[in-house]
Amino acid sequence: MKKVITLSVAMMLMATLAFSQAHEAGLSLGASNFMGDLGKRMPKGNTYFSNITASLFRPAGAAFYRYNFNKRISLRANLSYGSLEGNDALVESKEPGSDGWFRYNRNLHFKTHIIEASVVAEVNIMPYEPGSKIDRMTPYVFGGVGLFYFNPKAVYKGEWVELQPLGTEGQGSEQYPDREKYSLIQPSIPLGIGFKYNINQKLSIGIEFGHRFTFTDYIDDVSKTYPDKEVFDEQHDGEKAEMAKDLSNRSDEINTEGESSQITGPGKQRGNPDVNDQYMFSMISLTYNFPKQKSHFSCPSGFEY
């Protein structure tokens, strides 16, 4: 009986010690992509992947720290970087009168870097322990909160210029009091799935897909309607006012005869304010499992790693 009690206590202590030092750190590489007013391959995609423009996947990376509470639950802090782009010229359908035709004639584009800090909880589908040969792999799901920085830009006369200071939809003007200047730092909700596998006692690899829901529709600087051009003369001086006018409505660049003026005039739809912008990361990771502190309790025979 004493041997059974001793063995039980030893096993409980080992489990506690194992997870009291269950720290990991790692690096991820992969790609980022955007879903928004300027980020859809099909104008009205009916499925998730029909709204993704494959040619606009851009390199991304991340550094992270993970703490494992037990074999099922862990908490992870991430610092991620990526690039997002969108371009109306890439729309596939341009049938007159269709949504694709509208996008093509809108003729807008953008790009932005994304820097995101987030904290997510991971739930392992199978028991998993870093460095273990037994519980060495599992799929998992995750969710959490984040903050990200972005700064949309577009090409103007051969140079990339920042769009937010221009107020391309009349943001910050007296004429449009409901359109405030949008902040370049916004919250996000990361959700996703992944799979991780122990290579050995120190290293693990993983693959993960994470979607980001946001609370802004201005990652691509497009959301509501075209403003009156006079508003830019009130907000800016000289060349900057002309730049804001040109970047607010670029349809004339491809419709020199003004054929699209009926859909790009003041008050006409420029974007869809009913759905906020979203983005995603697809990553492959390499994780280092920090050595556990040595215990004064010896491991009973047959329980070694």
Buried (B, 14 or more C-beta within 10 A) or exposed (E): EEEEEEEEEBEEEBEEBBBEBBBBEBBBEBBBBBBBBBBBBBBEEEEEEEBBBEEBBBEBBBBBBBBBEBBBEBBBBBEBBBBBBBBBEBBEBEEEEBBBBBBBBBBBBBBBBBBBBBBBBBEBEEEBBBBBEEBBBBEBBBEBEBEBBBBBBBEBEEEEBEBBBBBBBBBBBEEBEEBEEBEBEBEBBBBBBBBBBBEEEEBBBBBBBBBBEBEBBBBBBBBBBBBBBBBBBEBBEEEBBBBBBBBBBBBBEBBEEEEBBEBBBEEBEBBEBEEBBBBBBBBEBEBBBBEBEEBEEEEEEEEEE
